[in-house]
Amino acid sequence: MGTKQYDFTSFNEFMNKITTPSEVCDQLMDLVFNYLWCINEETVDRFKDDIATIYMLLGEFKKLAEQN
């Protein structure tokens, strides 16, 4: 399996000119708490899947924030 090369030019520009990794971390945490208000018995399984994705993103953005 070959390694895929991605062009992160637009992402780098976004992180350097529009927001910072720390700000994205704060926004992801706000998203989690806002999302918590919407959970009920019918949506709890969807929440579990979504929170796993948010948790993964938060971890990666924390790594980026530590670089500053």
ABEGO torsion letter per residue (X at the ends): XBBBBBBAAAAAAAAAAABBAAAAAAAAAAAAAAAAAABBAAAAAAAAAAAAAAAAAAAAAAAAAAAX
